[in-house]
Amino acid sequence: MSSNSTLMQHVYYSTVSEALTDLRQKGYTIDFNLEENCIVCHSGKFHPEDFEVTEIYRYEGNTDPADEATVYGIESATGIKGVLVTGYGMYDTEMSTELLHKLNISR
């Protein structure tokens, strides 16, 4: 994986579940979760310099901001591929500026 990886977003999925199904078929099989300054999975912790976001799909609720979600396709420097799904209010914890920038999140 190169630090010059290109973010790819070729397809629009009408639902989060469609995006997850297709990403899993592409090999994004690990479920990542957010921690303060990193993402985590059963294989360990990954700081912003340890992974690349390769795909992003954003979903906005028509009337309720609580229906908003973002699906990330993520690949670690060690080749682990997985997904991170965030929703409205997920950014209330303290996260480093570097992690926020990596996930393209504004506060």
Legacy VTK file of the C-alpha trace (Angstrom):
# vtk DataFile Version 3.0
C-alpha trace
ASCII
DATASET POLYDATA
POINTS 107 float
0.000 0.000 0.000
1.375 3.380 -0.938
0.858 6.616 0.935
-0.263 8.021 -2.416
-3.292 5.725 -2.556
-6.147 7.169 -4.531
-9.553 7.385 -2.920
-11.979 5.493 -5.117
-15.699 6.076 -5.266
-17.051 4.616 -8.474
-20.461 3.370 -7.425
-23.378 4.878 -5.573
-25.221 2.440 -3.334
-28.767 3.329 -2.351
-28.393 1.849 1.150
-25.673 1.272 3.714
-26.314 -2.483 3.578
-25.738 -2.539 -0.206
-22.422 -0.717 0.253
-21.350 -3.133 3.002
-22.285 -6.190 0.936
-20.280 -5.001 -2.065
-17.284 -3.943 0.025
-17.243 -7.361 1.718
-17.233 -9.001 -1.738
-14.206 -6.819 -2.577
-12.349 -8.202 0.433
-13.190 -5.588 3.094
-14.087 -8.257 5.637
-12.895 -6.807 8.959
-15.121 -4.576 11.107
-13.265 -1.523 12.392
-14.388 0.659 15.296
-13.294 4.119 16.418
-11.267 4.797 19.501
-9.934 8.164 20.613
-6.979 8.462 18.252
-7.155 5.307 16.171
-9.346 2.655 14.607
-9.423 -0.834 16.120
-10.351 -4.385 15.169
-9.566 -7.847 16.484
-6.121 -7.580 14.838
-5.127 -4.503 16.816
-5.042 -0.717 16.777
-4.268 1.397 13.734
-3.233 5.011 14.021
-3.830 7.425 11.119
-0.405 6.750 9.622
-1.139 2.988 9.653
-4.113 2.947 7.265
-5.616 4.476 4.137
-9.259 5.226 3.424
-9.831 3.745 -0.033
-13.616 4.169 -0.382
-16.198 6.475 1.208
-19.982 6.409 0.915
-22.093 9.002 2.731
-25.794 8.704 3.479
-27.965 11.560 4.703
-31.306 11.178 6.386
-34.114 12.885 4.498
-35.606 14.447 7.595
-33.716 13.107 10.600
-29.977 13.774 11.096
-29.859 10.592 13.211
-30.283 8.660 9.939
-26.933 9.947 8.629
-24.130 7.408 8.164
-20.753 7.131 6.468
-19.255 3.853 5.272
-15.472 3.731 4.905
-13.462 1.086 3.050
-10.128 0.979 4.890
-6.850 -0.807 4.211
-4.066 -1.027 6.776
-0.377 -0.773 5.926
-0.194 -4.502 6.704
-2.884 -5.348 4.121
-5.883 -5.777 6.435
-9.030 -4.586 4.632
-12.212 -3.701 6.441
-15.095 -1.326 6.928
-15.853 1.411 9.400
-19.428 2.653 9.669
-20.029 5.889 11.521
-23.297 7.585 12.277
-24.645 10.838 13.597
-23.068 11.718 16.924
-20.116 9.323 16.533
-17.646 12.194 16.762
-18.446 13.285 20.314
-15.331 11.608 21.728
-11.988 13.337 21.594
-10.201 12.335 18.417
-6.898 13.614 17.164
-6.893 16.214 14.416
-4.935 13.740 12.305
-7.642 11.052 12.612
-10.414 13.566 11.902
-8.517 14.746 8.819
-7.868 11.176 7.643
-11.591 10.372 7.864
-12.470 13.769 6.332
-14.620 14.758 9.320
-15.438 18.349 10.239
-16.423 19.393 13.716
LINES 1 108
107 0 1 2 3 4 5 6 7 8 9 10 11 12 13 14 15 16 17 18 19 20 21 22 23 24 25 26 27 28 29 30 31 32 33 34 35 36 37 38 39 40 41 42 43 44 45 46 47 48 49 50 51 52 53 54 55 56 57 58 59 60 61 62 63 64 65 66 67 68 69 70 71 72 73 74 75 76 77 78 79 80 81 82 83 84 85 86 87 88 89 90 91 92 93 94 95 96 97 98 99 100 101 102 103 104 105 106
